[in-house]
Amino acid sequence: MQRTALITGITGQDGSYLAELLLQKEYIVHGHSRRLPGDLGAAQQLGDRLIMHRFAVQEQRGWDRLIANLRPTEVYHLAADSFIPNSWSEPLATQDMNTGLPLRLMEAIRQHSPDTRFLNACSREIFGICADSVANEQTVMNPNTLYGISKAASRWAVQAYVQRYGIFATNAILFNHESPRRGHAFVTRKISSTAAMIAHGLANAVQLGDTQVKRDWGYAADYVEAMWRMLQTEEPQDFVLGTGQLHTIDEFARVAFAAAGLTSRRYVQSIPSLVRGIEPTPIAADISKARELLGWEPAVDFVQLATLMVNHDLGIYRQQVGRLRVA
């Protein structure tokens, strides 16, 4: 029987890459989106290969009906409000989206399709202020942002449903992962797109906060492969996914601008008002468990990732400049 998957957040970066992967594996792919009909976001290129569903995420009856009707083989919960500043400006909405929605999905699975396998996209922000320089599945959660708190709560909720009801549910603890499909509000895409704009004479500088902030950055398309592998295991287990390497925002800018044929120090401006405030501890991912049990490790490294993103954005703005010249 052909396998069926439901992806929440299918129109975002991770959802679009995962949908492509599952279609290649001949799944029937359903998606839920908050976007308007016809707007597939980052999954636009997949067109009518996806079966889309749209209803309010707070509507439990909607999830109940969908899960009962589909009885999907797998559910990948990727939808979230993942832009951390939003968790401070809209704290209740963030908690409901990031903690309430996985609960609604697991309730629907428990009641209507208990054999469905469920993956919750969690975040490295759950570790927050950490005593160690690396984090794995056993690292104590100590979030210091409302976003991190919402994701920690979702992880606990998944574990509680596994223990109490015996459903197959797992957390993918994702360290920062980027791609050309990342939204422009995120710092890596802000850098890659502005570098491309400057190269084409469409901008003069990029304004950033603290450029010495460190992150473990990987490629989103690599990470969705690990998500799929997580739901193919015999027992549900949480996995940390990352690269194990830390780099500063300044390093990302230097690589990105070099890919555009530019020198970053001429164009990067550090603006105090853009500094995020209390930063989580700079920690790298310990992916030993994923490497051993899933046979997974990232294929795209830091330099390749930044270069990939800039080359994509150079192509976008090259087309724009071409249209302006024709006009």
C-alpha positions in Angstrom: 0.0 0.0 0.0 1.3 3.5 -0.9 2.3 5.4 2.2 0.7 8.7 3.1 2.2 11.6 4.9 0.8 14.8 6.3 3.1 17.8 6.7 2.2 20.9 8.7 4.1 24.0 7.6 4.6 22.5 4.2 4.9 25.9 2.5 8.0 26.8 4.6 11.6 26.0 4.1 11.7 22.6 5.9 8.2 21.5 4.7 9.0 22.1 1.1 12.3 20.1 1.2 10.5 17.3 3.1 7.6 17.2 0.6 10.1 16.9 -2.3 11.9 14.0 -0.5 8.7 12.1 0.3 7.4 12.6 -3.3 10.6 11.1 -4.5 9.9 8.1 -2.2 6.4 7.8 -3.8 4.4 8.9 -0.8 1.0 10.6 -1.2 1.8 14.0 0.4 -0.8 16.1 2.2 -0.1 19.5 3.6 -1.7 21.9 6.0 -1.0 25.6 5.5 -2.2 28.9 7.0 -1.5 30.6 3.6 -4.3 31.7 1.2 -5.4 29.1 -1.4 -3.0 28.9 -4.3 -0.1 30.2 -2.2 2.3 27.3 -1.7 5.2 29.5 -0.5 8.5 27.6 -0.7 6.7 24.5 -2.1 5.3 26.4 -5.1 7.3 24.3 -7.6 5.5 21.2 -6.4 2.2 22.5 -7.7 -0.7 19.9 -7.9 1.5 17.1 -6.6 0.5 18.1 -3.1 -3.0 17.7 -1.6 -3.6 20.8 0.5 -5.8 21.4 3.5 -6.6 24.8 5.1 -8.4 25.5 8.4 -7.6 27.3 11.6 -4.8 25.6 13.5 -6.8 26.0 16.7 -9.7 24.0 15.4 -9.5 20.6 17.0 -12.4 19.3 15.0 -10.5 20.1 11.8 -7.5 18.0 12.9 -9.8 15.2 14.1 -11.6 15.0 10.8 -8.3 15.2 8.8 -6.5 12.5 10.7 -9.6 10.3 10.8 -10.1 10.5 7.1 -6.5 10.2 6.0 -5.1 7.8 8.7 -1.7 8.8 7.5 1.3 6.6 7.8 3.4 9.6 9.1 2.7 13.1 10.3 5.5 15.6 10.3 4.7 18.6 12.5 7.0 21.4 11.1 4.6 24.4 11.5 5.8 26.9 14.1 6.4 30.5 14.8 10.1 30.2 14.7 11.2 33.8 14.4 12.3 34.3 18.0 11.6 38.0 18.4 7.9 37.2 17.7 7.8 35.1 20.9 8.3 38.3 22.9 5.9 40.5 21.0 3.2 37.8 20.7 3.9 35.5 23.6 0.5 33.8 23.9 0.2 33.2 20.2 3.7 31.6 20.2 2.8 29.3 23.0 -0.4 28.2 21.4 1.2 27.6 18.0 4.4 25.9 19.3 2.9 23.9 22.2 -0.8 23.8 21.6 -0.7 22.6 18.0 1.4 19.4 18.6 -1.0 18.6 21.4 -4.0 18.9 19.0 -2.3 16.7 16.5 -1.3 14.0 19.0 -4.8 14.0 20.4 -6.2 13.4 16.9 -3.7 10.6 16.3 -4.5 9.0 19.6 -8.2 9.0 19.1 -8.5 8.4 15.3 -5.3 6.8 14.0 -3.1 5.3 16.7 -0.8 3.6 14.3 0.3 6.9 12.7 3.9 7.9 13.4 4.4 11.5 14.5 7.5 13.7 14.4 7.6 17.1 16.2 10.2 19.6 15.0 11.9 20.8 18.2 14.7 23.3 18.5 18.2 23.8 20.0 16.7 26.8 21.8 15.4 24.3 24.4 18.9 24.1 25.8 19.2 27.9 26.3 21.8 28.6 29.0 23.9 25.5 28.9 26.8 24.4 31.0 28.5 22.5 28.2 29.8 23.5 24.8 27.9 20.7 23.0 24.4 19.3 23.5 22.9 15.9 22.9 19.7 14.1 23.7 20.5 13.9 27.4 21.4 17.6 27.9 19.2 19.3 30.4 16.7 21.8 28.9 17.1 25.3 30.3 15.5 27.7 27.7 15.9 31.4 28.1 13.5 32.6 25.5 9.7 32.3 25.2 10.2 30.5 21.9 12.6 28.0 23.6 10.1 27.5 26.5 7.3 26.7 24.0 9.5 24.1 22.2 10.7 22.6 25.5 7.0 22.2 26.5 6.3 20.5 23.1 9.1 18.1 23.7 7.8 17.1 27.1 4.3 16.7 25.7 5.5 14.3 23.0 7.4 12.2 25.6 4.3 12.2 27.8 2.1 10.9 25.0 4.6 8.1 24.2 4.7 7.1 27.9 1.0 7.3 28.6 -0.6 6.2 25.3 2.2 4.3 23.6 1.9 6.2 20.3 5.0 6.5 18.0 6.0 10.1 18.5 9.4 11.6 18.5 11.3 15.0 18.6 13.8 16.2 16.1 15.9 18.6 18.0 17.1 20.8 15.2 20.1 23.1 15.4 20.0 26.1 13.1 19.5 25.1 9.5 19.3 27.3 6.5 18.8 27.3 2.8 17.9 29.5 -0.2 14.3 29.0 0.9 14.8 30.6 4.3 12.7 33.7 5.0 14.5 37.1 4.6 13.9 38.0 8.3 16.5 35.4 9.3 20.0 36.6 9.6 21.6 34.2 7.1 19.2 35.0 4.3 19.4 38.7 5.2 23.1 38.4 4.6 23.0 36.3 1.4 20.3 38.4 -0.2 21.9 41.7 0.7 25.3 40.5 -0.6 23.6 39.6 -3.9 21.8 43.0 -4.0 25.0 44.9 -3.4 26.8 42.9 -6.1 24.1 44.0 -8.6 24.1 47.6 -7.4 20.7 47.4 -5.6 21.9 48.0 -2.0 24.8 49.6 -0.2 25.1 47.8 3.1 23.7 45.1 5.4 22.8 46.1 9.0 23.3 43.4 11.6 23.3 43.1 15.4 26.1 41.3 17.2 28.2 39.7 14.5 30.2 37.6 17.1 27.2 35.5 18.0 27.9 31.8 17.3 25.6 29.2 15.8 25.8 25.6 14.6 24.4 26.1 11.0 23.5 23.3 8.6 21.6 22.8 5.4 17.8 22.3 5.7 17.6 19.7 2.9 20.1 17.5 4.9 18.0 17.7 8.0 14.7 16.5 6.5 16.4 13.3 5.4 17.2 12.7 9.0 13.6 13.4 10.0 12.3 10.8 7.6 14.8 8.3 8.9 13.6 9.0 12.5 10.2 7.7 11.6 11.6 4.5 10.1 13.1 3.2 13.3 11.6 0.4 15.4 11.0 2.5 18.5 10.4 6.3 18.9 13.5 8.2 20.0 14.5 11.8 20.1 17.5 12.9 18.0 19.7 16.0 18.0 20.4 17.1 14.4 23.2 19.6 13.6 26.8 19.8 12.3 28.9 19.9 15.4 30.6 23.1 14.3 30.2 26.7 15.5 30.6 29.7 13.4 30.0 33.4 14.0 27.6 35.6 12.0 30.8 37.5 10.9 32.2 34.3 9.5 29.0 33.7 7.6 29.1 37.2 6.2 32.7 36.9 5.1 32.0 33.6 3.2 28.8 35.0 1.7 30.2 38.3 0.5 33.3 36.4 -0.9 30.9 34.2 -2.9 29.4 37.4 -4.4 32.9 38.7 -5.2 32.9 41.3 -2.4 34.7 41.9 0.9 32.3 41.9 3.9 34.1 44.5 6.0 33.2 47.2 3.5 29.5 46.5 3.7 28.6 45.0 7.1 27.3 47.5 9.7 26.7 46.4 13.3 23.7 48.3 14.8 23.2 48.2 18.6 19.4 48.3 18.2 19.5 45.0 16.4 21.3 43.1 19.1 19.0 40.4 20.3 19.6 40.7 24.1 20.4 37.7 26.2 21.8 35.1 23.9 21.7 31.3 24.6 25.0 29.6 25.3 26.9 29.0 22.0 26.6 25.2 21.8 27.3 22.7 19.0 25.3 19.6 18.2 26.6 16.2 19.3 25.1 14.0 16.6 26.7 10.8 17.7 23.3 9.1 18.2 22.0 10.1 14.7 25.2 9.0 13.1 25.1 5.6 14.9 21.4 4.7 14.8 20.2 6.6 11.7 23.4 6.4 9.6 23.0 10.2 9.1 25.3 13.1 9.0 25.1 16.4 7.1 26.4 16.4 3.5 26.7 20.2 3.0 29.3 22.1 5.1 29.3 25.7 6.3 31.1 27.2 3.3 29.0 25.3 0.8 25.8 26.4 2.5 26.6 30.1 2.5 27.8 29.9 -1.1 24.7 28.0 -2.2 22.5 30.7 -0.7 24.4 33.6 -2.2 24.4 32.0 -5.7 20.7 31.5 -5.5 20.1 35.1 -4.5 22.6 36.4 -7.2 20.3 34.6 -9.7 17.2 36.3 -8.4 18.6 39.8 -8.5 20.2 39.2 -11.8 16.8 38.6 -13.2 15.4 41.7 -11.6 18.2 43.9 -13.0 17.6 42.4 -16.4 13.9 43.2 -16.2 14.7 46.8 -15.2 17.0 47.2 -18.1 14.4 45.9 -20.5 11.8 48.2 -19.1 
